[in-house]
Amino acid sequence: MAGQDWREDAGARGYSRRQIGRVAALLGGGLAMSGIVGEWALQAQGLAVPQSVPGAVRLNANECWTGPFAAGIAAASAVLAQANRYEPDGELDKFLAMVSRVEGVPKDTVLAWPGSSDPLSRCAVTFASPTRGLVTGDPTFEVIWATGAWVGAKVSRVPLAADGGHDVRAMLAADPDAGLFYICTPNNPTGTVTARADIEWLLTNKRADAVVLVDEAYIHWTDAPSLIRLAATRTDLIVMRTFSKLFGMAGMRLGYTVAAPALHERMMRYDGRLVTTMLPIPAVACGTASLPLSSEIAARRAAMIAARDATSAHLVRRGLTVMAGSHANMLMVGWAGRDPKAVVAALAGQGVQIGRSWTALPAMSRVTIGSEAEMAKFCGAVDRMLAS
Ligand SMILES: Cc1ncc(COP(=O)(O)O)c(C=O)c1O
């Protein structure tokens, strides 16, 4: 497939000339190459990219409450002075080797990205089309809906199962001919986990030429097994990771995918390997130094879980609703009949930013879990709002 003109391929996959023209315009504008596709998709849905309010406690974007690990900052700082070079000393190769070692997958199954927004949208552009749909859970991280719709694919949003996992049987039934199934586990915004056995069922029962994308952005906060090693052994599974969450590197832009090389190659038809090879070198060095820090990772995970559990208990004591089953750095909170927009405004007025609602959960707001001190401020602000 590599080397074939993508327009010919798109024509064969059922795109009209008009649709091909639209994709060409997007790619010609360099959006996919710059990783802005996800942001564009957010804006297309009227979901503004989270803005910061100076001095506020920021619990609105699922970021980490603190920055990169000290060893990561040191590695990034050390390489910064050599950032006149695209590749000072094989930094990308060192990163891929580190992912391979830490994850136990062959190096040629790993690609690096500026975060996970680019590969997320790129999967929709690559594997969905007017003749092959996209199927996701609902609620979920919905950036991919707009990308799927934009490429002219049928987008099926399937309610989560009662346990909060993706209802894989209903997802397959919704579109047996889909080209791409997106499973976010733990899921954003619910934090709920989809059982590995369910994902394996989907892999077994879907069309052989359909692809499953498993987004493990929040995997560090669950004991559920990662599917990353399985992805290295199959030709229809992509597992995606980001450094934007537990690693505290959202502003540095780094992530990776693990998949069969042939699958990755299909994602590269549109722009060669530019995005995946020309990454910000300080971010790459930071990632290489951070990935093996298992005890630091465990400590961050434990701190977040303690703060999440304490916050949840506080909110429930106040008569608010907390959706059960979050295994990630977020909680969905219901406000006992209050309009979430009014709650967001009331808390912002006290210097606490919380997240938005989802169309499937309009009465709830997503609250990111920050540090113990930040969550104490949040709980205090909630108490004052309830008392007012
Ligand atoms: C589930 C999920 N996937 C992907 C992303 C994209 O993040 P980034 O591009 O920073 O890796 C996010 C960001 O919030 C997310 O929650």
The ligand as an SDF file (V2000), in Angstrom:
LIG
                    3D

 16 16  0  0  0  0  0  0  0  0999 V2000
   -8.8230    9.2190   25.9650 C   0  0  0  0  0  0  0  0  0  0  0  0
   -7.9630   10.2770   25.3760 C   0  0  0  0  0  0  0  0  0  0  0  0
   -7.3020   10.0090   24.2460 N   0  0  0  0  0  0  0  0  0  0  0  0
   -6.5220   10.9180   23.6680 C   0  0  0  0  0  0  0  0  0  0  0  0
   -6.3690   12.1770   24.2170 C   0  0  0  0  0  0  0  0  0  0  0  0
   -5.5160   13.1670   23.4800 C   0  0  0  0  0  0  0  0  0  0  0  0
   -4.5310   13.6890   24.2790 O   0  0  0  0  0  0  0  0  0  0  0  0
   -3.0550   14.0130   23.7600 P   0  0  0  0  0  0  0  0  0  0  0  0
   -3.1000   14.4080   22.3430 O   0  0  0  0  0  0  0  0  0  0  0  0
   -2.5860   15.0870   24.6690 O   0  0  0  0  0  0  0  0  0  0  0  0
   -2.2840   12.7260   23.9330 O   0  0  0  0  0  0  0  0  0  0  0  0
   -7.0390   12.5110   25.3920 C   0  0  0  0  0  0  0  0  0  0  0  0
   -6.9350   13.8520   26.0000 C   0  0  0  0  0  0  0  0  0  0  0  0
   -7.5930   14.2150   26.9290 O   0  0  0  0  0  0  0  0  0  0  0  0
   -7.8560   11.5210   25.9920 C   0  0  0  0  0  0  0  0  0  0  0  0
   -8.5490   11.7590   27.1190 O   0  0  0  0  0  0  0  0  0  0  0  0
  1  2  1  0
  2  3  1  0
  2 15  2  0
  3  4  2  0
  4  5  1  0
  5  6  1  0
  5 12  2  0
  6  7  1  0
  7  8  1  0
  8  9  2  0
  8 10  1  0
  8 11  1  0
 12 13  1  0
 12 15  1  0
 13 14  2  0
 15 16  1  0
M  END
$$$$
